[in-house]
Amino acid sequence: MQVRVWGCRGSLAAPGADTVRYGGNTSCIEVRLASGHVLVLDAGTGIRALGAAMEHDPVDEVHILLTHLHMDHLQGLGFFRPLFRPGVDVHLWGPPSPVQSLADRIAIYLSPPLFPVALSDIPATLTFHNAPEDPVTIGSATVRAANVAHQGPTVGYRIEEEGRSFAYLPDHEPSLGVDLADQPPSWISGHEVAHDVDVLFHDAQYGDDEYPNHVGWGHSAFEHVIRFARKADVGTVVLFHHDPYHTDDELDQLLADAHRRWDTDHERVCLAYEGMTIVLDSGGVRVSSPITR
């Protein structure tokens, strides 16, 4: 499978000169499978550019896997061009709710007065699914989800193909009220999704000194990500969901501090950036070169 980052900012899009290297678009990741199927993880503002790119490489079927329905993970959906192509099958997956169906919850955003086009008027064929607790097959991959610690119904996803595995936990606070070092794996939020994966994309919104002012907000500090990844025996960790107030230079410093404090392998702990690609196949895991100042 090939993974590409189209948006890695958290909470709010943050375009500007200070965020141009890592990017200002909110969460969106494209996963291309060996079978040719396309998975899209979250529909933040980054999905707009992905949809535009698909005009030159059109698909007849796409699966959009939503971790949750906070606006930074949904607000690009109405600008995803394949939605407006008749004949395209768009499968929307998301966390279940005991109160409303996934379609009804998405329609709150994709309808007036928040959006000029109602969900029912989208030309593509839409099919809604609850995020799969048990593994499901999409093309050449197996996909499953699990509930994780965040505000509101939220899941993380695990994708496996041809002996390789990838996990996506963009909004996650596994350290809430606990010391990860003291917890058995079965008690740690997200562990079953991330255990022994080749590549983990994980929420790293806060610096370690910032987190005490944001406890319970649903996000992690760099320290928590490193502890979580070690507990889960992860191969490569990609720090994701950058705070909208963090400039490129501040992100560089946060990463350098983390490497220094935790003595981490620079190739195995890195920052997500727009345009980043990762290939996972029988030859191993290949991550595109980190950006330079």
C-alpha positions as CSV (number, residue, x, y, z in Angstrom):
1,M,0.0,0.0,0.0
2,Q,1.0,3.6,-0.5
3,V,0.1,6.3,2.0
4,R,0.1,10.0,1.1
5,V,-0.6,12.9,3.5
6,W,-2.9,15.6,2.1
7,G,-3.5,17.3,5.5
8,C,-2.0,16.9,8.9
9,R,-3.0,20.0,10.9
10,G,-5.3,19.6,13.9
11,S,-8.4,21.5,15.1
12,L,-8.4,24.3,12.5
13,A,-6.8,24.9,9.1
14,A,-3.7,27.2,9.5
15,P,-2.5,28.4,6.1
16,G,0.3,31.0,6.0
17,A,4.0,31.6,5.7
18,D,4.7,30.1,9.1
19,T,3.1,26.7,8.2
20,V,4.1,26.3,4.6
21,R,6.7,23.5,5.1
22,Y,4.4,21.1,7.2
23,G,1.2,22.4,5.7
24,G,-1.9,24.0,7.1
25,N,-4.7,21.7,5.8
26,T,-6.5,19.5,8.3
27,S,-6.5,15.8,8.5
28,C,-6.7,13.7,5.3
29,I,-4.7,10.7,4.2
30,E,-4.9,8.8,1.0
31,V,-4.2,5.0,1.0
32,R,-3.7,3.3,-2.4
33,L,-3.9,-0.5,-2.2
34,A,-2.3,-3.1,-4.4
35,S,-5.7,-3.9,-5.7
36,G,-6.2,-0.4,-6.9
37,H,-8.8,0.5,-4.3
38,V,-8.6,3.9,-2.7
39,L,-9.1,4.6,1.0
40,V,-9.3,8.1,2.4
41,L,-8.8,8.6,6.1
42,D,-10.8,11.6,7.3
43,A,-12.2,14.5,5.2
44,G,-10.5,17.6,6.6
45,T,-9.6,20.4,4.3
46,G,-6.8,18.4,2.7
47,I,-9.4,16.3,0.9
48,R,-10.1,19.2,-1.5
49,A,-6.7,18.9,-3.1
50,L,-7.0,15.1,-3.2
51,G,-10.3,15.3,-5.0
52,A,-8.8,17.7,-7.5
53,A,-5.9,15.3,-8.2
54,M,-8.5,12.5,-8.8
55,E,-9.8,14.5,-11.8
56,H,-6.6,13.4,-13.6
57,D,-6.7,9.9,-12.2
58,P,-10.4,9.2,-11.7
59,V,-11.8,6.3,-9.6
60,D,-15.2,4.6,-9.7
61,E,-15.1,3.7,-6.0
62,V,-13.7,5.3,-3.0
63,H,-14.0,4.5,0.7
64,I,-13.8,7.5,3.2
65,L,-13.0,6.3,6.7
66,L,-14.0,9.0,9.2
67,T,-12.5,8.7,12.7
68,H,-15.1,11.1,14.2
69,L,-17.2,14.1,13.1
70,H,-15.5,17.1,14.6
71,M,-15.4,19.8,11.9
72,D,-11.6,19.6,11.2
73,H,-12.1,16.0,10.1
74,L,-15.2,16.7,8.0
75,Q,-15.3,20.2,6.6
76,G,-13.6,19.3,3.3
77,L,-16.1,16.6,2.4
78,G,-18.4,19.0,0.4
79,F,-15.4,20.0,-1.7
80,F,-14.3,16.5,-2.7
81,R,-14.9,16.4,-6.4
82,P,-15.7,12.6,-6.8
83,L,-18.9,13.3,-4.8
84,F,-20.2,15.3,-7.7
85,R,-19.5,12.7,-10.4
86,P,-22.6,10.6,-11.1
87,G,-21.7,6.9,-11.1
88,V,-19.0,7.1,-8.5
89,D,-19.6,4.8,-5.5
90,V,-18.6,6.6,-2.3
91,H,-18.6,4.5,0.9
92,L,-18.6,6.6,4.0
93,W,-17.5,4.8,7.2
94,G,-17.7,6.4,10.7
95,P,-18.2,5.7,14.4
96,P,-21.7,4.6,15.3
97,S,-23.9,6.6,17.6
98,P,-26.9,5.5,19.7
99,V,-28.7,8.7,18.9
100,Q,-28.4,9.3,15.1
101,S,-27.3,7.4,12.0
102,L,-24.0,8.4,10.4
103,A,-25.9,9.8,7.4
104,D,-28.1,12.0,9.6
105,R,-25.0,13.3,11.5
106,I,-23.1,14.1,8.3
107,A,-26.2,15.8,6.8
108,I,-26.2,18.3,9.7
109,Y,-23.0,19.7,8.0
110,L,-23.9,18.9,4.4
111,S,-27.1,20.9,4.3
112,P,-28.3,24.5,4.5
113,P,-27.5,26.8,6.2
114,L,-24.0,25.4,6.7
115,F,-23.6,24.1,3.2
116,P,-25.5,25.1,0.0
117,V,-25.9,21.5,-1.3
118,A,-27.9,19.0,0.7
119,L,-26.5,15.5,1.2
120,S,-29.5,14.1,-0.6
121,D,-28.6,16.1,-3.7
122,I,-25.1,14.7,-4.1
123,P,-24.8,13.1,-7.5
124,A,-22.5,10.2,-6.5
125,T,-23.9,7.1,-5.0
126,L,-23.4,7.2,-1.2
127,T,-23.4,4.2,1.1
128,F,-23.0,4.6,4.8
129,H,-21.4,2.1,7.2
130,N,-20.6,1.9,10.8
131,A,-16.8,1.7,11.4
132,P,-16.0,-2.1,11.5
133,E,-15.2,-3.5,14.9
134,D,-14.6,-6.9,13.2
135,P,-12.2,-7.0,10.2
136,V,-13.7,-6.3,6.8
137,T,-12.1,-6.7,3.4
138,I,-11.8,-3.8,1.0
139,G,-9.9,-4.7,-2.1
140,S,-6.6,-6.3,-1.1
141,A,-6.7,-5.0,2.5
142,T,-8.3,-5.8,5.8
143,V,-9.6,-2.9,7.8
144,R,-10.9,-2.7,11.3
145,A,-11.6,0.0,13.8
146,A,-11.8,0.4,17.6
147,N,-13.2,3.1,19.9
148,V,-10.5,5.4,21.4
149,A,-10.3,8.1,24.0
150,H,-11.4,11.4,22.5
151,Q,-14.3,13.8,22.9
152,G,-17.5,12.2,21.4
153,P,-17.7,8.9,19.4
154,T,-14.2,8.4,17.9
155,V,-12.4,5.4,16.4
156,G,-8.9,4.6,15.2
157,Y,-8.3,2.5,12.1
158,R,-5.9,-0.4,11.4
159,I,-5.2,-1.4,7.7
160,E,-3.4,-4.6,6.8
161,E,-2.2,-5.7,3.4
162,E,0.2,-8.4,2.3
163,G,1.9,-8.7,5.7
164,R,2.2,-5.0,6.3
165,S,0.2,-2.9,8.7
166,F,-0.7,0.8,9.2
167,A,-2.6,2.4,12.1
168,Y,-4.2,5.8,12.2
169,L,-5.1,7.5,15.5
170,P,-5.2,11.2,14.7
171,D,-7.2,12.4,17.8
172,H,-6.3,10.4,20.8
173,E,-5.6,10.9,24.5
174,P,-4.5,7.5,25.9
175,S,-2.8,9.1,28.9
176,L,-5.9,10.7,30.3
177,G,-5.9,9.9,34.0
178,V,-3.2,7.2,33.8
179,D,0.5,6.7,33.6
180,L,1.0,4.6,30.4
181,A,4.1,3.0,31.8
182,D,2.1,1.4,34.6
183,Q,-0.9,0.2,32.5
184,P,-1.3,-3.3,31.1
185,P,-1.8,-3.2,27.3
186,S,-5.4,-4.3,27.5
187,W,-6.2,-1.2,29.6
188,I,-4.6,1.3,27.2
189,S,-6.9,3.1,24.7
190,G,-5.9,2.3,21.1
191,H,-3.4,-0.4,21.9
192,E,-5.3,-3.1,20.0
193,V,-5.3,-0.9,16.9
194,A,-1.6,0.1,17.1
195,H,0.0,-3.1,18.4
196,D,3.0,-4.2,16.3
197,V,2.1,-2.1,13.3
198,D,4.8,-1.1,10.8
199,V,3.6,2.5,10.7
200,L,1.5,4.5,13.2
201,F,0.1,8.0,12.6
202,H,-0.7,9.5,16.0
203,D,-2.0,12.7,17.5
204,A,0.8,14.8,18.8
205,Q,-0.9,18.2,19.1
206,Y,0.9,19.5,22.3
207,G,4.4,20.0,23.5
208,D,5.0,18.3,26.8
209,D,4.9,21.6,28.6
210,E,1.6,22.6,26.9
211,Y,-0.3,19.4,27.8
212,P,-1.0,20.3,31.5
213,N,-3.2,23.2,30.3
214,H,-5.2,20.9,28.0
215,V,-5.9,17.8,30.0
216,G,-9.1,16.2,28.9
217,W,-9.2,18.0,25.5
218,G,-8.7,14.7,23.7
219,H,-5.2,15.1,22.4
220,S,-1.7,13.9,23.2
221,A,1.7,15.4,24.0
222,F,4.9,14.2,22.3
223,E,5.8,12.3,25.5
224,H,2.6,10.4,25.4
225,V,3.0,9.3,21.8
226,I,6.5,8.0,22.4
227,R,5.4,6.1,25.5
228,F,2.3,4.7,23.7
229,A,4.4,3.6,20.6
230,R,6.9,1.8,22.8
231,K,4.2,0.1,24.7
232,A,2.6,-1.0,21.4
233,D,5.9,-2.1,19.8
234,V,5.4,0.2,16.8
235,G,7.9,0.3,14.0
236,T,7.7,3.9,12.7
237,V,5.8,6.7,14.4
238,V,4.6,9.7,12.4
239,L,3.6,12.6,14.6
240,F,0.3,14.1,13.3
241,H,-2.5,16.6,14.0
242,H,-0.2,19.5,14.5
243,D,-1.5,22.3,16.7
244,P,-2.7,25.3,14.5
245,Y,-0.6,27.6,16.6
246,H,2.6,25.7,16.0
247,T,4.8,27.2,13.3
248,D,7.1,25.2,11.2
249,D,10.1,26.3,13.3
250,E,8.3,25.3,16.5
251,L,7.5,21.9,15.2
252,D,11.1,21.4,14.3
253,Q,12.1,22.3,17.8
254,L,9.5,20.0,19.4
255,L,10.8,17.1,17.3
256,A,14.4,17.9,18.2
257,D,13.5,18.1,21.9
258,A,11.7,14.7,21.7
259,H,14.7,13.0,20.0
260,R,17.0,14.4,22.6
261,R,14.8,13.5,25.6
262,W,13.7,10.0,24.5
263,D,16.9,9.1,22.5
264,T,14.7,8.1,19.6
265,D,15.8,6.9,16.1
266,H,15.4,9.9,13.8
267,E,14.1,7.7,11.0
268,R,11.6,6.0,13.2
269,V,10.0,9.1,14.8
270,C,9.2,11.9,12.4
271,L,6.7,14.7,11.7
272,A,3.9,14.4,9.1
273,Y,3.9,16.9,6.4
274,E,1.7,17.6,3.3
275,G,3.0,15.5,0.4
276,M,4.7,12.9,2.6
277,T,4.5,9.4,1.2
278,I,5.1,6.0,2.8
279,V,5.2,2.7,0.8
280,L,4.6,-0.5,2.7
281,D,5.2,-3.7,0.7
282,S,7.2,-6.9,0.6
283,G,10.3,-4.9,0.4
284,G,9.7,-3.2,3.7
285,V,8.7,0.4,4.7
286,R,10.0,3.4,2.8
287,V,9.3,6.9,4.0
288,S,9.8,9.9,1.8
289,S,12.7,12.2,2.9
290,P,11.9,14.6,5.8
291,I,11.6,18.2,4.7
292,T,14.4,20.6,5.4
293,R,14.4,24.2,6.5
